[in-house]
């Protein structure tokens, strides 16, 4: 699998918070939900995204916006509109003075806003968590990725707009996958844009040799990989493989593999009760002591302390 797929397949939001938002002007909503990743697709009318810092962005039908930071921001019909509602963590909605708006703003199945058939409509999906593996991806993205309708060819926006009204068997899983598809669309557009400079590992799939090595690292993380064994699998000499991987990815093979293993381990410590020795083995460490030393060097806490802190 390529790096973006591997990172999105790591532990992340299941049953992501997904809504159709329908608004009639004047409207303005301040978002303070602290979500690390939000995806917005405008389906009709328009919307203005106003970050805490930086210029407002006008979104038109078919536009995608990926917000890759938990900082507060504003969505409104015009950039200078004072907020009429505030969204807090967990989706709690209040007026700016603290009165609940949860019931008045409900407009049907997964629909929220001040009018069920509002002029300005958006699909909004938030990932309440992305895990350590997902954080590797978010750390290299800009705070926002804006993809105009003319710059992508995905039909997922229309499919998601249709499916968001449906309740049925497996619907939550289907909506998750469609939301992931929009996320990948935005990231891919950013990676492939000639104006951007993404890290080497995001583009590495274009190199058949390095891409194959990354597939092995991501798909068979528990294997006792060495530079020599990876080189044999991709058909290069040890030195030739190390040079090529470092040139494309920006770091040596074992450095990349160690960071990836420890990110997966951190997510498993956070989201499961598997014993430390099992977590260590699952990500390729034969020695629990070696794993614990590497984990503490990277995260500042040993595995057990990290798990306790994550659960507090």
C-alpha positions, 0 to 999 in steps of 0.5 A: 500500500502507498503511504497515504493509504497506510496512514489512513488505514491506521487506527482513526475515527470510526463512525466519524461525525458527518452532517449535511449542513443547510443554511439560509443567510444570514448565518455564521458558525464558529467551530471550536470542536478541536477536531484534528481533521475536518473535510468540507464539501460545498454542494450548493450556494457558497460558504466562507471559511475564516481561519484565526490567522490568514485570509478568508476562503470562498467555497463554491459548489463542488469545492473541497476543503481539508482543515488539518488543524484543531484551531478554531475557525468560522464558517459563514455566508460572509467573512465579516458576519459575527457568529450566531452559533458555536460548535464545541467538542463532541458536537455540542452547539450553543449560542455565543452566550451559552444557550443550547441550540441542539434541538432548534438546529436539527433538520432531519437525518444527519442534517443540521442548520437554520433551514432544512432546504437552505440556500447554502449546503455543505457536507461536513465530516470530522475525525475526532482522532487520527492516532499517532500514525495519522498525525504523521500525515497531518504534520506535513500538510498545510493547515488547509487544503482547498481543492476547487471543483475544476481541479478534481474529478471525483464523483464522491461528493454527489454519492455522499450527498445522496447517502447521507440521508439514508439509514440502513445496514452498514450505513455508518461504515459506508459513510466513513469510507466515502468520507475517507475518499474525499480526504484522499482526493484532497490530499492527492491533489495537494501532493500532485500539485506542482506548486507544493513540496510534500515530503519524499515519502508521500511521493515515493509511490512513483518510484517503483523500487522505493514504493515496493520497499514501503509496501513491504514495511507497511504490509509486513511491519512485524518482519525483522527487516534490515537494509540488506533484506529489503534490498534483496526483496526489491532487487538492488544491492544494499548500498544502492537501495539505501542511497535510492531510498534516502534520496527519494524519501528523505531519510534512511530506510531504518529510520523511516521504519522505526518511526512507522513502527513506533507510531503503530505501537503508540496507537495500539497501546492507546486503543487496545489492552494487548500486553506490551510484549505483544505490541512489540512483536506485532510491530517488529521488535523481538525484544520488549526491552529494545522496544521499550527503550526505543519507544521512550526515546521517541515519545518521552514515556515508556509504553506503560506510562504512555498507555496510562496517560492516553487513558486518563 
